[in-house]
């Protein structure tokens, strides 16, 4: 964020209380104009449980409330002051608040660092300095504000839904976009229970990571919906995610600014840095964050997680009266890898008794209108299926927005409550707000979805999160030798070029216990023939130069050489290819190494991200990895279970299990090598900008690095 200390830790809840849960609030900028931002803020505070003060030096009273000329004249020091004045007057008011000991300020005015103009950046920096020196929290500038429905605090000039009683399944909203944050809050109007709406503006002081951290530890919300653009130091958001994980509070994230133009817009919007989309996804996955890919899915998913609790089983059962709906459900379940097991004997007996012969008792179940038309029969079928231990969730399709369909919702709700499970009601009608929608959303045992796809995506994420919580998340234990790091640093220092040669790179990797192919550097064709005879035919010849990173494309790699004459010709071809290059590279000779027998080719790479630090990536395909684009990425270092999950998650992972008589790859051994590689990346930090093994040739338990690359970072 522009103008902030990126290394600051997250604010603790007690440091945020006077901002988000104030007992007293003053609004500066109230006027006789009802549409003025200050006046609108006062109107939004009509249900506030605390004390409200108005600041206006020209009036002694406005809208039936007394006014005070300035902060110093107030009868008590307010917890929070809303500054609803033009930019030019914000700084002196902030100084007045600091002098009085105010706990927090919100600054609506725009035109600060987000403009990019130096004088406006400097003004925002001065505001930050004032707030930090006084230990006074600040939201903004350029903020719409925030709402705490638990205490009726509408600290915003925006229109907002009226206060309603909070439900145990309330969600908290944190958004870097103020406008979108408050648009999400309108879910209240359709039955969503919302505890907080927190927006960040320019994030000069308090940012979205602080807000997520606060919600993670606030008992009023059960799940967090976060709309996120990006930040200078993403580790702060990952720390907030860890707090949510520790509290077992689902954090659902919609990351925007994922494309180049979106990232550019984010920078001009609030000064946010969007960062690497893949790196954010990897960090969020490690933190147990649920990512959705559509804005429309954010509140839906958060509300589902807030109501659902932990799944009792991964399976889902579908019950509907529409054959088409059951087909769509089956398609989306398969797409998202949600199992649809068949009913057990007890549930099957109930269905056989109650469902007409023209229906279907298989899962997905088409129980026909005859069953749906009877609350008793529907209750018996739904109850039997939800009692089946194979199922953790029921999915039904709400075909029509009529009162006759609404009357069935209590039947599903009662069956869900009795089983301690949840029923997802997928809304099919184009009458989006018709009868039954509010009733579904406000019911603690029913979850409303507006598409079958988003419903099963949420169920899949629900199952994934449950598996993550069941898996051990113990402290990372190093696999490679602790002495490898200083030895690696010495080898990097000894290399005087920006990139290490393949032999040098393999020496570094061998320090970490990564198996590498043996080789010999030669300077003549005759020496190449001698080396080939020693290692055994067939062999590979490679030209060695730190200036040529991609040797195959440059014609410096010759494969499958089976005789001395072939080796001699290959050596001469490599020399001619080097001689034809302009400018001529630093050519150090030719490397001779044995030709590794065929196997599954795996690429393992790493790069140093300026925001996230070292990232490790694995993929299938060897030289085709960029074409196949079948990769998995994570923050380095990774543990064995995470490394194996990365490998198993590849689309082509079936190749690792043995394909067309090829031996199955020893995946735990391969995962161990990935771990060792990631430890090298973590140890190297910014000293290495990128490194790669491509390929690792894998056949059974024989896994060996046939090529390696290390490019030094700017620090070197």
N, C-alpha and C positions, 0 to 999 in steps of 0.2 A: 504494500500500500504506500502511496506517496506520503511522505512526511511522517513516517512512524518508525519506531524502533522495532525492526523485524525480529530481534532476539528476545524481546520481552516475553516473559512467561504469561500463561493465562491468568486472568484475574480470578481470585477465589470468590465463591458466592457472597461472602460477607462484604467483599469490596464492591459488589454490584447491587447490593440490596437497596441502597438509597436511590439508585437509578431505576431499577426494574420494579421494586416493591416499596415505593416511598410512602411515608405516613403523612407527608405534607408536600405540597407542590405550589410553586409560584409561576405565573405566566406573565412574561414581559412582552408587551406589544398588544395588549387588549385595547380595543377601540370601540367607538360607537358604531362602526361598520360591522354588521353581523357576518360578512363573508371574509373579514380579515383573518389571517391565520391565527392570531392570538384569540380572537373571539370564537372561532371554530373550535379551538382547543378547549376553551372553557366549556363550550357546549358538549364536547365529548367527555367531559369530566362529570357529567350530571349524576352518575351513579358511583362516584368515587367515595370510598369508605373513609378517607382521611380529610385533612384540612386543605382548602384551596384558597390561594391568594391571587389578586389581580394587581398588576403594576402598570400604572398610567399616571404620569405627573400632571396631566391636564384635567383629570376628572377625579372627583372624590368618590364617585359611585358609577357603576355601569351594570346594566341588566340586573339591578337589585342587589348587587354585591359591592362592598366597599372597595375602593382602589387605594393603593399606596404609591407615593411618588418614586420610590426606588427600593432596592433590596435592603438597604440599611434601615429603612423605616419600618420594616415588617416586625410584628410582635414576637416572632420566633424565627430561628434559622431554618429555612425549608430544606428538606432532604434533596429536592430536585427543582431546578429552575428550567422552564422552557423559554428559550430566547426566540421570539417570533418577530424579529425586527430585521431591517435591511442589513446587508453585509457590513456596511461602514460603521455601524454602531455595535457590532457583536463584540469586538475586542474590549472596549471599556466596560461593557456589561459583564463579560467574563471575569475581568479583574475585580469588579465589585462583588461578584459571587464568591470568588476566591478569598477576598478579604473578609467576607462574612462567615466563611466556613461552610458554604453550601456543599452538599455531598456529591451532586451530579448536575450536569447541564445537558440540554438537548438544543442543537443549533439547526434551525430550519434553512437558513439562508444558503443559497448556492453561489457559485462563482469563486471558488477557492482553488485548491490544487488541481481539481479536475479540469480547469481551463488550460493548464500547462504554462500559464504566464508566471514569470518569476515572482512578481510582486504579490500575486495571489497565493502562490506556494509559500512564500515567506509569511504571509498573514496566517495561513493555516498552521505553520510551524510555531508561530508565537502563541496561538491558541493552545496548541499541545503543551508548550512549555508552561503556560499559566496553569493548565489543568494538572500536569504532573507535579509541579512544585507545590500545589495546594492539596495533592492527593484527592483530586476532584475528578470523577469519571465524566467522560464526554461522549455523546453520540452525535455524529455529524462531523463537520457541517454537511449541508446538502442532504439532509435526512427528512423523511416523512414522519419519523417518530416511532413510537411503540405503544402497545396496548397490553395491559395485564388484566384479563377478565376476572381473575380471582378477587381483585380488590376494586374493580371498576375504574381503573386508571386508563383513560384514553388520552395518552400523551401524544396526540397527533392532530394535524389540521385536516387529515383525510376523512372522507365519509367512512363510517365503520358500522358493522352490525351492533345492535344493542346488546347489552349484557344479559346473559342467560345463566341459569344455574349450571355449574360445571358438573360433568359426569366423570366417573372413575376412568373412563376411556378417553379423556380429553387429550388432544395433541397440542404441542407447542410448535409454532412456526418461527423459523429464523431465516431471513432473506437478505441477501446483498442488494437485491432490487426492491426498493420501497414500494413502488407501484404494484409489482407482481406479488409481493408479500401481502399487501392488503387485498388484492384480488383473490388470493388463496383464502384469506380470512372470511370471505363471503360464503365459504362452505357452511358457516354457522347458520345461514338462512335456509339451508336445505337439511339441517339436522346434525351437522358435524359439531362435536364439542371441542372448542378451542380455548386453551388456557392463556396463551400468550401470542402476540404478533410482534416480533422483534426485527427491526431493520437497521442497517448499518450506515447508510450514506457513504461518506468518504472514508469512514473507518480511521479517522485521524487518531483516535485513542481506542475506544471500545470497538471491536470488530466482530464479524460473524462467528469466529472461533470462540471468543469470549461468551457470546450469546448461547452458542450450542453447549458450552461447558456449564453455563448457568442452568439451562434447561435440564441438562443431564442430572443435576443434583437437586432439582426442584420437584417436590412431591405432587404438584398440581397437574403435571402432564405425564402421560404414560408412554408416549412416543414423540419423536421429534421429526418434523418435516423441514428440510433445509434446502433452499434454493441458493446455489453457490456459483460464483463466477471464478474466483481464484484469489491468490494472495502471494505476497513476496516470500513468506516463509510458510510453506504448506505443512511443516511439521507441527505447527500450532493447531491446525485443524485436526491432524492425526492425534494429537494429545487430547483434544476435546472428544474425538471419537472414542478414545480409550476410556475416558471418564464415563461416557454413555455405555460402553461395553461393560465396564466394572459395575455400573448401576443396573445392568440388564435392562437398559432402556433402548429400544430399537431406534436407530438413527437412519432415516430414509433421505437420500440425497439426490437432487437433480442438478447435475453439473452443466452449466451453460458455458458459452464462449469456447466451444470445442473445435471450431474451424478458424482459419486465419482471419477472416473478416469479423467473426464473432469475437475473437480475442482482441482485435484492434478496437472494436466497439466497446469492449469491457474497459480497456485502458482509458478511452475518452469518456466513458460513463462515470466511473468512480475511481479511476486510477488503479484498477485491479490488474494484476498479472494473471492471465489465464493459465499459463504453464502447460506442461505436456499432458495431454489427455490420457495417454497410456500410463504415465507415471501416477497421475491422480487415481486412476482406476485401480492400479496395483496397491497403492497406499491405502485406499478405502477398503479394498478387499481384505487386506491384512488386518485392518481395524474393525472388521465385522460390519462395515457400513453397507446398507442396502442401497444400491444405485438403481434409479429408474431412468428411462431414456426419453420420457415425455413429461411435459409439465402437467398434462391431464392426469398422469398416474401418481403424482406426488401425494396429494391429500388422500386419494383413494387408498394407496398403499399404507400410508401412515395410520389412517383410521383402522384399517384391517389389523395391522400389527398391534395397535393399542388395545383392540378388543380380543385378539385371538389367543394371547398367552403362548405357551410353548406347545408345539404339536405333540399329540400322543401317539401318532403314527404318521408315516410319510404319505400314505395312500389317500386318494380322494374318491368320493362316490358322487356320481351325477344322477340327479333325479329331475325329470321334466315330463311335460306332456307333448313336447314338440320333437318329432324325430330329427328334424333339421338341427334343432338346438343341441341334441345329444351328439350328433355327428360333429358339429363345430367344437363341442367340448372335447370330444375324443381327439380331434386334430390338434387342438391347442395343448392338451395334456401331453401328447406325444412330442410336440414342438419343444415344450419346456421341461421334458423329462419328469413329469409328475406321474407316478404310477396310478393306474386305475384297476386295482385287484378286484376279483369277483367276490360277491358276498359269501360269508361263511354259512355254514349249514343252518344256524338259527335264523339269521336274517333271510336267507333264501327261502326257508319254509314260510315265513310271514309273507314274503312277496308272492310266492306261489299260491298262497291262499287268497290274497287280496287283489292281485293284478289280473285283469281279464286276459284270456288267451291271445288276444290280438295285440297285447302290450309286450314289453320286453322286460324280463327280470334280470337280465345281464347288465353289468355296469359298463357303459352308461345306461340307466334305467329309464325307459319310456313307460311310465305308469298309467298313461292315458287319462283322459278327462274324467273318467268314471271314478278313479281314485282321488284325483284332485278335488272333485266335487263333494267329497265327504270328509269333513274335518276329522272324524274318528278314524276312517281308513287311512287317510293321509298321515295322521299322527302315528298310527301303528307302523306304517312303512318307514317313515322318517325316523321314528324312534328305534326301530330294529336296526336300520342301517347305521345310525350314529352310535349305537351300542356295540357295533361290530368292531373288535380291536384292530381290524385291518385298516380302518379309516381314521384320519385325523381331522378331516374337513368334509363338509358336504357342499356341493355346488348345485344350484338350481337356477332355472331361467325364468325370469318374470316376463311372460309373453305380452301381457296387455295391462295398460294402466287404467284399470277399472276397479271399482270398489269390491267386486267379486274376487279379484285377485288379491287385493289388500287384506281381505279377511283370512287368507291362508297364512299370512306372515306370523301371527301369534302361534300357529301350530308348529312352524319351523323353529321359532324362538324358544318355545317350551321344550321341544325335543333337544335343541342345542344346549339349553341350560341344564337339562337333566343329565346329559352326557358329559358336560364340561368341555364341549367342542364348539365350533363355530360353523354357521351356514353362510355361504357366499351367495348373494342374490344378484345375478347378472341381469342388468336392466336391458331388455330388448326394445321396448317401444321408443318411437321417435318423440313421444310426449315426455321429454326428459324430466319435467317436474310434476308429472301426473300423480294421481293417487297411488300411494305405496312407496314413493321415493323417500319422502321425509320419514315415514314410519320405519323403513328399513335402516336408514342412516342413523336415526336416533336410538335404535334398539341395541343394547349392549351385546346381544348374541348373534346379530346379523351384520354382514358387511356388504356394502353396496359397491358394485362395479358396473362400469358402463361399456365394457367389452369383455368377451370371453378370453381374449388374448391377455389383457392386463390382469384378469383374475388369476389365470394359471401362472403368469409370470410372478405374481405376488406369492402364490402358494409355493412355487419353486424356490423363491428367495427365502421364504419362511422355513422351508425344509433345510436349505443351505445354512441358514443362520443357526438352526438347531444343531446341525452336525458340527459347526464351528465351535459352539459352546460345549459340546460333548468332547471334542478333541482336546488333548492336553495342550495348554499354552504355557508350558514351562519356560524357564530362562534358556536362552540360546546357549548351546555348548559348542565350543570350537572343536573342529575335527582336525584341522591341519596343525602342523608343528608351530608352536609359539615363536620359535626362532626363525620362521620363514620370513617374517616381516622385515627385520633388519637386513637379512640377506637379499631380499627383493629390492629394498631401497638402495643397497650397494650396487646391484646390477643395473638399476635404472640410472644411477649417478655415473656409472662407468661408461654408459653409452652416450656418445657425444652428438648423436643425431636425434631428430624429432621422433623417429619411429625405430623400434628395434627390428633387427633382422628376425627371420623365422627361427633361426637357431637360438638367438638370444631370448626371444619370447618363450620358446619351449624350455629353456633353462630356468626362466622365472617360474613357469608353471610347474615344472618338476619339483621345485622347492615346496610346493603345496600338495605334493603327492598325486598330481595329475599325471596319468600315464601318457608318455609321449613316444613317438617313433624315434628310433636311433638314427643318426645320420653322420655323414662325414663331409667336410668341406675340402674340395680339390681345386687345383688351378690348371689342370691339363687334361686332355682327353685320355691319355694313358693312365693318369692317376685315377680318373673316373672309372676306367675299366678295372683297375686293381681293386678299388673300393667296392665295385659292384660284385666282383667275384668273392670278396670277403663276406659281404652281407648276404649274398645269395640272390640269384635271379628269381623272378623279375624284379626290376628296380624302377625308381622314379628319380629323375633329375630335375633340379630346380635352380634357376639363377638366383643368386643372393644379392640383394641390394636394399638398403633401408629407404631408398627413394621410390621403389616400386612396390606398392602395397598389394596390388591385385595382379599377381604374377601370371595367372592363367590367361587373362585377357591380353597380357603383353607378350605372350608366346614364350614365356620363360619356364613352363612346366611341361615335362615330357613323361608320359605314363606308360607302364607295362612294357618296359624294355627288357628283352629276354636273352640277348646275346651281346658280346663285346662290341661287334660292329655297330649294332643299334645304339649302344651307349656312346660310341665315338661320334656317330652322326648326330645324335641328340645334343652332345656337348657342343659341337661345332655350330649347330642351329641356334643354340642359346647365345653363343658368342656373337653370331651375326645379328640376332635380334637386338642385342644390347648395343652393338655398333651402329645400328640404324636409328637408335633413339636420339632425339634432340630435345633438350640438352642431354648429353650423355650422363647417365646416372652413376652413382658411386657403386661400381660393380666389384664385388669381393670374391667372386668365384662361383663354383657350382656345388650344390649340395646333393649328395647321393644318399638315398634311403631306400629300404626295402618297400616293395609294393604290398600294401596291406590288403589281404583278401577282402572280397566284397562283404558288405554288411549294411545294416541300416545306418544312414548318414544323419547325424544330429549336429546342429549348430548350437554353440553356447557362446553368448556374447555379453558384453557389459559396456556401459558408457557412463560418464559422470554428468549427471544432470545439475545445472546450476542451482535449482531449487530443491531437488530431492536427494542430491548426492548420488552415490553409485546405484545403478539399476542393472539387474541381470535379466537376460532374455534367453529362452531356449526355443528351438524350432526344429522341424523335420525338413529334410530336403537337400542339405549340403549346398551346392552351388545354386540350387533352385529355390532356396529359402525365400528370396525376395519375390519370386514369382508366385510361390504357393501362399506366402503370407500366413503361414500356420505357426504362430508363435504364442508364447506366454511370457509375461513380464512381471517382475517383482522387485521390491526394494532389497538391496543387498545389506547384510548376508541373509541367506535362507537356511532353514533347518531341513533335515532329511524328509520329514513329512510334507513340508511345503514344496520342496523340490520335486518329490514324487507326484504331488498333486498337479504341479505345473506340467509335468510330462504326460500324465494320464489325461489332462484336460485338452491336449492337442487334438485337432480333428483327425489327424492321421495316426493317432496313438495305437491303433490296431496293428500297425506295422511292428510295434515293439513286442507284440505277443506272439510273433512268428507268422510268416505269410508265405504261402506256396513253398512249403518244405524248408523255409529258412528257420534257423533256431530262434527261439524267443530270447529277447534281450534281457539280461539281468537288470531289471529296472531299479531295484534298490541300490545296486552298485553304480548304475548310471546317475541316480539321484545323489549318491555320495560325491561323485565327481563334480556335479553341479554345485553342491555345497562348498567343496574346496575352491572351485573357481570363484564363487560368490565371496568367499572369505578373502581371496586375493583382491577382488574388486574393492571390498570394504577397507582392507588394509591400505591399498594404494590411494584411495580417496581421489583428490584432485590432481595427484601426481600423474595419473593416467586418464586421458580423455576417453579412450575407447580401447577395447581389446576383444579378441575373438578366437575361438577354436572352430574351424570350419574346414573339414568335418572332423567330428568324433566318429570313428567307424566302429559300429557295435555289432557283434555277433556272439550271442550267448553271453558268457562272462568275459569275453575278450573285447575290451573297450580301449581304444587308443586314439590319441590326438595325432592326426596326420598333418595338420598345418596350424599355425598360430600367428597372431598379430597383436602387437601392443603399440599404441600411439601415445606418447607422453603428453601430459597436460601442460597448461601454461605455467604451472608452478615449477615445472622442470625445464 
